[in-house]
Amino acid sequence: MYLSEIFGALTDPTRLKIIKLLSRQDLAASELGEYFDITAPSLSHHLSVLLQAGLVRQKRQGRWLIYSLKKGVLDKVAEQVRLIGQKPKK
C-alpha cells in the first residue's frame, strides 16, 4: 500500500464522492454515473485511479462492471497515518 498513491486518489472531490457512495452499496458504473454531471470517459478515469490506488475493486456481472469499496483499506490508511505521528521506539 502506497500512501502517496492513496492520498493522491482521495484529493479529488469526485473520487471522494465515489468512495462515499460505494461505502453504502456496490454500484455499476452506469449507476455511479447517475450521481455526477460528467462524461462516461471522465467517470471511467476516476474509477481507474481508485482501482489503481487499491481503494475499490470491480467485478463483471453479465455485461455490467460492478464497483465496490475494498473493506478495511481506509482503516489501514488511518492506522498508517497514526503510526507516522508516533515517536519512534528506541
C-alpha positions in Angstrom: 0.0 0.0 0.0 1.5 3.3 -1.1 0.1 6.2 1.0 1.1 8.8 -1.6 -1.0 7.0 -4.3 -3.9 6.6 -2.0 -3.8 10.2 -0.8 -3.5 11.3 -4.4 -6.6 9.4 -5.3 -8.5 10.9 -2.4 -7.7 14.5 -3.2 -10.3 14.8 -5.9 -13.9 15.6 -4.8 -15.4 13.3 -7.4 -13.4 10.4 -6.2 -14.3 11.2 -2.6 -18.0 11.1 -3.6 -17.5 7.8 -5.3 -15.9 6.4 -2.2 -18.9 7.7 -0.1 -21.4 6.1 -2.5 -19.6 2.8 -2.5 -19.4 2.8 1.3 -23.2 2.4 1.2 -23.5 -0.2 -1.5 -21.9 -1.8 -4.6 -22.8 0.0 -7.8 -22.4 -0.5 -11.5 -20.6 2.2 -13.4 -23.8 3.3 -15.0 -25.4 3.7 -11.6 -22.5 5.7 -10.3 -22.8 7.9 -13.4 -26.3 9.0 -12.3 -24.8 10.9 -9.4 -22.4 13.0 -11.5 -22.6 15.5 -14.3 -19.5 14.2 -16.0 -18.9 12.2 -19.2 -18.6 8.4 -19.1 -14.8 8.6 -20.0 -14.3 11.0 -17.2 -16.0 8.7 -14.7 -14.0 5.8 -16.0 -10.8 7.8 -15.4 -11.8 8.4 -11.8 -12.7 4.8 -11.2 -9.4 3.7 -12.8 -7.5 6.0 -10.3 -9.4 4.5 -7.4 -8.7 0.9 -8.7 -5.0 1.7 -9.2 -4.8 3.0 -5.6 -6.3 -0.2 -4.3 -9.4 1.6 -2.8 -12.1 -0.1 -4.9 -12.5 -3.4 -6.8 -14.5 -4.3 -9.8 -16.3 -7.4 -10.9 -18.1 -8.3 -14.0 -21.8 -9.3 -13.7 -23.0 -10.1 -17.2 -22.3 -7.1 -19.2 -22.0 -4.8 -16.2 -18.9 -3.8 -14.2 -19.8 -3.6 -10.5 -17.7 -1.5 -8.2 -17.2 -2.0 -4.5 -15.2 -0.4 -1.8 -12.3 -2.5 -0.5 -13.3 -3.0 3.1 -10.6 -2.1 5.6 -8.3 -0.2 3.2 -9.2 3.1 4.7 -8.8 1.7 8.2 -5.3 0.6 7.3 -4.5 4.0 5.9 -5.8 5.7 9.1 -3.6 3.3 11.1 -0.5 4.1 9.0 -1.1 7.8 9.4 -1.5 7.3 13.2 1.8 5.5 13.3 3.6 8.2 11.3 2.6 10.6 14.1 4.1 8.5 16.9 7.7 8.9 18.1 10.0 6.0 17.1 10.7 3.4 19.7 14.3 3.1 20.9 
